[in-house]
Amino acid sequence: MTVQPADGFSLAAEFPDPSHDQWQSLVEGVLRRSGKDVTGPAAEEALSTALGDGLTVRPLYTSADTSADPGLPGFAPFTRGSRATGNTTDGWDVRQRHALTDPVRLNEAVLGDLENGVTSLWLAVGGPGGVPVSGLARALEGVYLDLAPVVLDAGADPGPAVRELLGLYEARGIAKESARGSLGVDPLGQAARAGTEPEWESAVHWARLCSQEYPGLRALAVDALPYHEAGGSAAEELGLSLATGVACLRALTAAGLSVEGACAQLEFRYAATADQFLTIAKLRAARRLWARVAEVCGAPGAGAQRQHAVTSSVMMTRRDPWVNMLRTTLACLGAGVGGAESVTVLPFDHALGLPDAFARRIARNTSTILMEESHLARVTDPAGGSWYVERLTDELAAAAWAFFQEVERAGGQAAALGSGMVQERLAATWAARSRDLARRKEPVTGVSEFPALDERSVEREPVPDAPSGGGLPRVRRDEAFEALRARSDAHLAATGARPKVFLAALGPAAVHTARASFAANLFLSGGIRPVHDPVSVDASTAAAAFTASGARIACLCSSDTLYAEQADAVASALRTAGAEQIFLAGRPGEYTGADVHVFAGCDVVAVLSSELDRMGVA
């Protein structure tokens, strides 16, 4: 509604819409003042952010950034949601994951979750990290199985767990049409994780049984998490999920199911990350792409993809794990806004071991707050119509479809896994991302940026080791810096002190603070404690201050002007006092007294790893 003043004129009448050229001219002026003399499209490109998969986030989107018609919620191509009402009726399904081996403990955790907001259960059954199949009945004691959907994660041999669950339904008098959830049978996902051949016989058997007798159960999971957790990009995750879904359709239709019946047996599982817009676009693109697959298969009405989003384990950190609460909140927001029907928020201590009751409570309450207090579920596809989101959805869908076609040309998902194509592609993607992580171009708060060296560690009961195999690896964003911090911890345990670096700050605080803070943050990320006392030194005081610090290395911190005037003399004084290595915060210049330069964009992991090696920190 336009607000009208008393005389009837619009308040916006005197403010004409600026043109894109006018905005670009203002951008050029701002960049010029920051030292970048660029004009025209180059000015806009300077403010753009590169994502993976060749995608770029531009600083400004307008109505000129049109996209394909996303349709209406609940109708093909289902970009805006698989259901017309979205999650507006009851919110999304809050699905808590449990991986406890003791049935009694698992039962206590399950009942506590269901009493406090969880609406479905995702249970690890069998194997080293799951409840024994024989203990499933005890674990689900007191659970109303006709009200609480159960999703199984039973590994490579799901048959015993499936039979046990179906037996429980029968023993407790649950009508077959009242059973809800998913059997979680995942031949290709298990093959990807273990490096084995997919086993289709049991998958087809359970899919046919569910199709004929259990209308509320889906037999198969199309799990894209193995590819995300191996370092894959968003487009690779989508492309491989499509290839997996197509492989499932081929197997099920060959066994006699219709395309519609086969599609009804699939639940797709995707990772949700702290990049909420990319998560939103990924889920929207996934529905659109699967609708296209169903259309090509002759069943356009069957393309409403059922989605289960899980907050990313790749983004979870072991150091400063409390920050994971913020990461999972953003991921949950993206999953809910993106239209996932079920959302699993991993507890903040997931990377440390088995979560405790507090962590599980925070995880389930994350969804509750976003739905009940932030009202995110009250609007279907709230991001729809955003020029940015619509364009990102389009571009991501195009990149994912191209990769899907590449996998299909290689013979399909199983063949691409067997040939090593998938592994090579994901490894290359992770290697490129690892370089950005090492250079802190992708910062990790609490790990590579703003680490707390003296934080109290959070201890958790360890998760049983999974059997090693030849499948896809599991990666984490923090792994390179975690290795550095572990070396520092070991040195502290062995010697009673961490390795130190003396910050030799030149000139007044206003001149050196920025680079001193940068250097302190950089060294802390590798477990090297900075000593910045006194606040400033010069050639006459540096030697005594360095000796008092107890450090073996030093880092010069100041402006380029003072480096040119004082760096060589101060470096010489530090060497005389016994400094084994001298760093300088800034790019190489005319000053030559430093051994190593550290600057924004340098390979922090390589620099710190080399220094710990040189210092004998194992």
C-alpha positions in Angstrom: 0.0 0.0 0.0 1.4 3.4 -0.9 1.1 6.0 1.9 -0.5 9.2 0.7 0.0 12.5 2.4 -2.9 14.8 3.1 -2.7 16.5 -0.3 -3.0 13.2 -2.1 0.4 13.1 -3.6 2.7 10.0 -3.4 5.6 10.4 -1.0 7.8 8.6 -3.6 6.9 11.0 -6.4 10.0 13.2 -6.0 12.3 10.2 -6.0 12.7 8.8 -9.6 14.0 5.3 -10.0 17.8 5.3 -10.5 19.2 3.5 -13.5 21.7 0.7 -13.5 24.2 3.0 -15.1 23.8 5.5 -12.2 24.3 2.8 -9.6 27.4 1.5 -11.5 28.8 5.1 -11.6 28.5 5.3 -7.8 30.2 1.9 -7.5 33.1 3.2 -9.6 33.5 6.1 -7.3 33.7 4.0 -4.1 36.2 1.6 -5.7 38.3 4.5 -6.9 38.6 5.8 -3.4 39.7 2.3 -2.3 42.5 2.3 -4.9 40.8 0.3 -7.6 40.4 2.3 -10.8 37.9 0.2 -12.7 35.0 1.3 -14.9 31.9 -0.2 -16.5 31.1 -3.9 -16.0 34.6 -4.4 -14.4 33.4 -2.3 -11.5 30.5 -4.6 -10.8 32.7 -7.7 -11.3 35.0 -6.3 -8.6 32.1 -6.6 -6.1 31.1 -10.1 -7.3 31.7 -13.3 -5.3 32.7 -16.5 -7.0 31.0 -19.7 -5.8 31.8 -23.2 -6.8 30.5 -24.8 -10.0 31.4 -21.6 -12.0 28.6 -19.6 -10.3 29.0 -16.0 -9.4 27.0 -13.9 -7.0 26.7 -10.4 -8.3 26.3 -7.3 -6.1 23.0 -6.3 -7.6 20.0 -8.1 -9.2 17.1 -6.4 -10.9 14.0 -7.2 -12.8 16.2 -7.7 -15.9 17.5 -10.9 -14.2 14.5 -12.9 -15.4 14.3 -16.7 -15.0 12.2 -19.5 -16.3 8.7 -19.6 -14.9 9.0 -21.5 -11.6 5.3 -22.4 -11.6 3.1 -22.6 -8.6 3.7 -24.4 -5.3 2.5 -28.0 -5.6 2.5 -28.0 -9.4 5.2 -29.0 -12.0 8.1 -28.2 -12.1 7.7 -28.0 -8.3 10.4 -25.4 -8.0 8.3 -23.6 -5.4 7.4 -26.7 -3.4 6.2 -30.2 -3.8 2.9 -29.4 -2.0 0.6 -26.5 -2.6 0.5 -25.6 1.1 4.2 -26.2 1.6 5.0 -26.5 5.3 2.3 -24.0 6.3 0.0 -26.6 7.9 2.2 -28.2 10.5 5.7 -26.9 9.8 8.4 -29.2 8.6 9.0 -32.6 10.1 11.7 -32.3 12.8 13.7 -35.4 12.3 16.3 -36.2 15.0 19.1 -38.6 14.3 20.2 -41.2 16.9 23.3 -43.4 16.9 23.4 -45.1 20.2 24.2 -48.8 20.7 22.5 -49.3 24.1 18.7 -49.8 23.5 17.9 -48.5 27.0 19.8 -45.2 26.5 18.4 -44.9 23.0 14.8 -45.3 24.3 15.4 -42.6 26.9 16.7 -40.2 24.3 14.0 -41.0 21.8 11.2 -40.5 24.3 12.7 -37.2 25.5 12.9 -35.9 22.0 9.4 -36.9 21.0 8.0 -35.3 24.2 9.8 -32.0 23.3 9.2 -31.2 19.7 10.7 -34.0 17.5 8.2 -35.4 15.1 10.2 -38.3 13.5 13.1 -40.5 14.3 16.2 -41.4 12.2 17.8 -44.4 13.8 21.2 -46.0 13.1 20.5 -49.8 13.4 23.2 -52.5 13.3 26.9 -52.1 12.6 29.4 -50.6 15.0 27.5 -47.3 15.5 23.9 -48.4 15.7 21.5 -50.1 18.1 21.6 -53.9 17.6 18.6 -55.2 15.5 17.6 -57.3 18.5 17.4 -54.2 20.6 15.1 -52.2 18.3 11.9 -53.2 20.0 13.3 -52.0 23.4 14.6 -48.8 21.9 11.1 -48.0 20.5 9.2 -49.0 23.7 6.6 -46.5 24.5 6.8 -44.9 21.0 3.5 -44.5 19.2 4.6 -46.0 15.9 1.4 -44.8 14.1 2.2 -41.2 15.1 6.0 -41.0 15.0 7.5 -41.9 11.6 10.7 -44.0 11.8 13.5 -43.7 9.3 16.1 -46.5 9.3 19.8 -46.2 8.6 20.8 -49.9 8.5 23.9 -49.8 6.4 24.8 -52.3 3.7 22.5 -55.0 4.9 19.2 -53.4 5.8 17.1 -56.6 5.6 17.3 -57.7 9.3 16.4 -54.1 10.5 13.6 -53.8 8.1 12.1 -57.1 9.0 12.4 -56.2 12.7 10.6 -52.8 12.2 7.8 -54.3 10.1 7.4 -57.0 12.8 7.0 -54.4 15.4 4.2 -52.7 13.4 2.4 -56.1 13.3 3.1 -57.0 16.9 1.8 -53.7 18.2 -1.3 -53.8 16.0 -0.3 -50.9 13.7 -2.3 -51.0 10.5 -0.2 -51.2 7.4 -1.7 -48.1 6.0 -0.8 -46.2 9.3 2.9 -46.9 9.1 5.0 -43.9 8.2 8.6 -43.2 7.5 11.3 -44.7 5.3 13.2 -48.0 5.3 16.3 -46.1 4.2 17.5 -48.7 1.7 20.3 -47.1 -0.3 22.3 -49.4 -2.6 24.2 -46.7 -4.4 24.9 -44.6 -1.3 26.3 -47.6 0.5 28.4 -48.5 -2.6 29.8 -45.0 -2.6 30.7 -45.1 1.1 32.2 -48.6 1.1 33.6 -48.8 -2.4 31.6 -51.9 -3.2 29.1 -52.9 -5.9 25.4 -51.9 -5.3 23.1 -54.6 -4.2 19.7 -54.1 -5.9 17.8 -57.3 -5.1 16.8 -56.4 -1.6 16.1 -52.8 -2.5 13.7 -53.9 -5.2 12.1 -56.4 -2.9 11.3 -53.9 -0.2 10.2 -51.3 -2.7 7.7 -53.7 -4.2 6.5 -54.7 -0.7 6.0 -51.0 0.4 4.3 -50.2 -2.9 1.8 -53.0 -2.4 1.2 -53.1 1.3 2.6 -50.0 3.1 1.4 -46.8 1.3 3.0 -44.6 4.0 6.4 -46.1 3.9 9.1 -45.2 1.3 11.6 -48.0 0.8 14.6 -46.2 -0.8 16.7 -43.2 0.2 18.5 -41.3 -2.5 21.2 -40.0 -0.2 23.4 -37.3 -1.6 25.3 -36.8 1.7 28.2 -39.2 0.7 29.1 -36.8 -2.1 28.7 -33.7 -0.1 30.7 -35.2 2.8 33.5 -36.2 0.3 33.9 -32.5 -0.6 31.5 -32.3 -3.5 30.0 -29.0 -4.6 26.3 -28.2 -4.6 26.0 -28.9 -8.4 27.9 -32.2 -8.0 25.7 -33.2 -5.1 22.5 -32.5 -7.2 23.9 -34.1 -10.3 24.8 -37.3 -8.5 21.5 -37.4 -6.7 19.7 -37.2 -10.0 21.9 -40.0 -11.4 21.1 -42.1 -8.3 17.4 -41.4 -8.6 17.4 -42.4 -12.3 19.3 -45.6 -11.4 16.6 -46.4 -8.9 13.8 -45.8 -11.4 15.5 -48.1 -13.9 15.8 -50.9 -11.3 12.3 -50.5 -9.9 10.5 -50.2 -13.3 12.5 -53.2 -14.5 11.0 -55.1 -11.6 7.4 -54.2 -12.6 6.7 -51.0 -10.8 5.2 -48.1 -12.8 7.2 -44.9 -13.0 4.7 -43.3 -10.7 5.0 -46.2 -8.2 8.8 -46.1 -8.4 9.0 -42.3 -7.8 6.7 -42.8 -4.7 9.3 -45.1 -3.2 12.1 -42.5 -3.2 13.1 -39.9 -0.5 15.9 -37.6 -1.4 18.4 -36.5 1.2 20.5 -33.3 0.8 23.0 -31.4 2.9 22.0 -27.9 4.2 24.9 -25.5 4.8 25.4 -22.2 6.5 25.2 -20.5 3.1 21.4 -20.2 3.4 20.9 -18.8 -0.1 22.8 -21.6 -1.7 20.8 -24.1 0.4 17.5 -22.6 -0.6 18.5 -22.6 -4.3 19.8 -26.2 -4.1 16.5 -27.6 -2.8 14.5 -25.6 -5.3 16.7 -26.7 -8.1 16.6 -30.3 -7.0 12.8 -30.3 -7.2 12.8 -28.7 -10.6 15.4 -31.1 -12.0 13.6 -34.2 -10.7 10.4 -33.0 -12.2 12.2 -32.9 -15.5 13.4 -36.5 -15.0 9.8 -37.6 -14.3 8.5 -35.7 -17.3 11.0 -37.4 -19.6 10.1 -40.8 -18.1 6.4 -40.1 -19.0 5.1 -39.4 -15.6 5.1 -35.6 -15.1 2.7 -35.7 -12.2 5.0 -38.0 -10.3 7.9 -35.5 -10.1 7.0 -34.0 -6.7 10.3 -34.8 -4.9 10.2 -35.7 -1.2 13.1 -34.0 0.5 15.0 -34.6 3.8 17.6 -31.9 4.5 20.4 -32.6 7.0 22.7 -29.9 8.3 26.2 -30.3 6.9 28.8 -32.3 8.9 31.5 -30.8 6.7 31.0 -27.4 8.2 31.0 -28.6 11.8 34.1 -27.8 13.8 35.8 -29.5 16.8 37.4 -26.3 18.1 35.0 -23.7 19.5 32.0 -26.1 18.8 29.5 -23.6 20.2 29.7 -21.7 16.9 28.2 -24.8 15.3 24.9 -23.7 16.9 24.9 -20.6 14.6 25.9 -22.6 11.6 23.2 -25.2 12.1 20.6 -22.4 12.7 21.5 -20.8 9.3 21.4 -24.3 7.6 18.0 -25.1 9.2 16.7 -21.7 8.0 17.8 -22.4 4.5 16.3 -25.9 4.6 13.0 -24.7 5.8 12.7 -21.8 3.5 13.9 -24.0 0.6 10.9 -26.3 1.2 12.4 -29.5 2.7 9.6 -31.6 4.2 11.9 -33.0 6.8 14.9 -31.4 8.5 17.6 -32.9 10.7 19.7 -30.5 12.7 22.9 -32.2 13.8 23.8 -31.4 17.4 26.6 -28.8 17.9 28.9 -31.5 19.3 28.4 -33.9 16.4 32.1 -33.7 15.4 33.3 -34.5 18.9 31.4 -37.8 19.5 28.0 -38.8 20.7 25.9 -35.8 21.6 24.6 -35.3 25.1 21.1 -34.4 26.1 21.8 -30.6 26.1 23.1 -30.7 22.5 20.1 -32.7 21.3 17.8 -30.2 23.0 19.4 -27.3 21.3 19.3 -29.1 17.9 15.5 -29.8 18.1 14.8 -26.4 19.5 16.5 -24.8 16.5 13.6 -25.9 14.3 11.0 -25.0 16.9 12.3 -21.4 17.3 12.4 -20.9 13.5 8.9 -22.3 13.0 7.1 -21.1 16.2 8.9 -17.8 16.9 10.2 -16.7 13.6 7.2 -18.1 11.7 9.3 -19.4 8.8 6.8 -22.1 7.9 3.9 -19.8 7.6 4.7 -18.9 4.0 5.2 -21.3 1.1 8.4 -20.6 -0.8 9.1 -17.3 0.9 12.2 -16.8 -1.3 10.2 -17.2 -4.5 10.3 -14.1 -6.6 13.6 -12.9 -5.3 15.6 -12.1 -8.4 18.8 -13.3 -6.7 17.3 -16.6 -5.5 15.5 -17.3 -8.8 18.7 -16.6 -10.8 20.8 -18.7 -8.5 18.3 -21.5 -8.7 18.5 -21.4 -12.5 22.2 -21.3 -12.7 22.7 -24.1 -10.2 20.1 -26.2 -11.9 21.9 -25.8 -15.2 25.3 -26.7 -13.7 23.8 -29.8 -12.0 22.0 -31.0 -15.1 25.3 -30.7 -17.1 27.1 -32.9 -14.5 24.2 -35.3 -14.4 24.5 -35.7 -18.2 28.2 -36.3 -17.8 27.6 -39.1 -15.4 24.9 -40.6 -17.6 27.3 -40.5 -20.6 29.8 -42.4 -18.4 27.3 -45.2 -18.0 25.2 -44.1 -15.1 25.9 -43.7 -11.4 27.2 -47.2 -10.6 29.5 -47.1 -13.6 30.8 -43.7 -12.7 31.5 -44.8 -9.2 33.2 -48.0 -10.4 35.4 -46.2 -12.8 36.6 -43.7 -10.3 35.1 -40.8 -12.2 33.0 -39.6 -9.2 35.9 -39.9 -6.8 38.3 -38.0 -9.1 35.8 -35.2 -9.6 35.0 -34.8 -5.9 38.6 -34.9 -5.0 39.5 -32.2 -7.4 36.7 -30.0 -6.1 37.8 -30.6 -2.5 41.4 -29.8 -3.4 40.4 -26.5 -4.8 38.3 -25.7 -1.8 41.1 -26.8 0.5 43.3 -24.2 -1.1 40.8 -21.5 -0.3 40.5 -22.8 3.3 44.2 -22.8 3.7 44.4 -19.2 2.5 41.5 -18.2 4.6 39.6 -17.1 1.6 36.8 -19.3 3.1 37.2 -18.4 6.8 36.1 -20.8 9.5 35.2 -18.8 12.6 36.8 -20.1 15.8 39.3 -22.1 13.8 41.1 -20.2 11.0 39.6 -16.9 12.2 39.3 -15.7 15.8 40.5 -18.9 17.4 40.4 -19.2 21.2 43.6 -20.8 22.1 42.8 -21.3 25.8 39.2 -22.5 25.3 38.1 -25.3 27.5 37.8 -28.5 25.4 34.4 -30.2 25.1 34.6 -33.9 25.8 32.1 -36.4 24.5 31.8 -40.2 24.4 33.5 -41.3 21.2 31.6 -42.7 18.3 32.5 -46.4 17.5 34.9 -46.6 14.6 33.2 -47.4 11.3 35.0 -50.1 9.2 37.4 -48.7 6.8 36.9 -49.4 3.1 37.7 -48.2 -0.4 34.8 -45.8 -0.7 34.5 -42.0 -0.6 36.3 -40.1 2.2 34.6 -37.9 4.8 36.2 -34.4 4.9 35.8 -31.4 7.2 36.5 -27.8 6.7 38.6 -27.6 9.8 40.8 -30.6 9.2 44.0 -28.8 8.1 43.9 -26.3 11.0 42.8 -29.0 13.4 46.1 -30.9 12.6 48.1 -27.8 13.4 46.2 -27.2 16.7 46.7 -30.9 17.6 50.5 -30.4 17.2 50.4 -27.4 19.5 48.3 -29.3 22.1 50.9 -32.2 22.1 53.7 -29.7 22.5 51.8 -28.1 25.5 51.3 -31.5 27.1 55.0 -32.4 26.6 56.6 -29.1 27.6 54.0 -27.2 29.6 53.9 -24.3 27.1 52.8 -23.6 23.6 55.1 -22.4 20.9 55.2 -18.5 20.9 55.8 -15.7 18.5 56.8 -12.2 19.5 54.9 -9.4 17.8 57.4 -6.6 17.2 54.9 -3.7 16.6 56.5 -0.6 15.2 55.1 2.9 15.8 51.9 4.0 17.6 48.9 1.7 18.0 46.9 3.5 15.3 49.6 2.5 12.8 50.3 -1.1 13.7 47.1 -2.4 15.3 45.5 -3.7 12.0 48.5 -5.8 11.1 49.3 -6.9 14.6 45.7 -8.2 15.0 46.0 -9.9 11.6 49.3 -11.6 12.6 48.0 -12.6 16.0 44.9 -14.2 14.5 47.0 -16.0 11.9 49.5 -17.5 14.4 46.7 -18.4 16.8 45.0 -20.5 14.1 48.1 -22.8 14.2 48.3 -23.0 17.9 51.2 -20.5 18.2 50.7 -18.0 21.0 51.4 -14.3 20.1 53.2 -12.2 22.7 52.5 -8.5 22.2 54.3 -6.8 25.1 55.3 -4.0 25.0 52.8 -2.4 22.7 55.5 -0.9 20.5 59.2 -1.5 20.0 62.0 0.1 18.0 65.6 -0.9 17.2 66.8 0.0 20.7 64.1 -1.9 22.7 63.2 -4.9 20.4 66.0 -7.2 21.6 65.2 -6.9 25.3 61.5 -7.3 24.7 62.1 -10.4 22.5 64.2 -12.0 25.1 61.6 -11.3 27.8 58.9 -12.9 25.7 60.4 -16.4 25.7 59.6 -16.8 22.0 62.0 -18.2 19.4 60.4 -16.3 16.5 59.2 -12.8 15.8 56.8 -11.0 13.5 57.2 -7.4 12.5 53.9 -5.5 12.4 53.4 -1.9 11.1 52.7 0.2 8.1 54.6 0.1 4.8 56.0 3.5 5.6 57.5 2.4 8.9 58.7 -0.8 7.5 60.8 1.1 5.0 62.2 3.2 7.8 62.7 0.7 10.6 62.1 -2.9 9.6 65.7 -3.8 8.7 67.2 -2.3 11.9 64.6 -3.9 14.1 65.0 -7.3 12.4 68.8 -7.0 12.9 68.2 -6.4 16.6 65.9 -9.3 16.9 68.4 -11.6 15.2 71.1 -10.4 17.6 68.8 -11.4 20.5 68.4 -14.9 19.1 65.3 -14.8 16.8 65.5 -18.0 14.7 62.9 -16.8 12.2 61.5 -13.3 11.4 58.1 -12.9 9.8 56.6 -9.7 8.5 52.9 -8.9 8.3 52.5 -7.6 4.7 53.5 -8.4 1.2 57.1 -8.3 0.1 58.4 -4.7 -0.4 61.7 -2.8 -0.4 62.5 -4.0 3.2 64.5 -7.1 3.2 65.0 -8.0 6.9 62.2 -10.6 7.1 62.5 -14.3 6.3 58.8 -14.9 5.6 56.0 -12.6 4.7 52.4 -13.3 5.8 49.6 -11.5 4.2 45.9 -11.8 3.3 45.6 -14.6 0.8 48.9 -16.4 1.7 48.8 -20.1 2.4 48.5 -20.0 6.1 48.5 -23.8 6.6 51.7 -24.2 4.6 53.4 -21.3 6.4 52.5 -22.5 9.9 53.1 -26.2 9.2 56.6 -25.4 7.9 57.3 -23.3 11.0 56.1 -26.0 13.4 58.3 -28.4 11.6 61.3 -26.0 11.9 60.6 -25.5 15.6 60.5 -29.3 16.2 56.8 -29.3 17.2 55.7 -32.8 16.3 
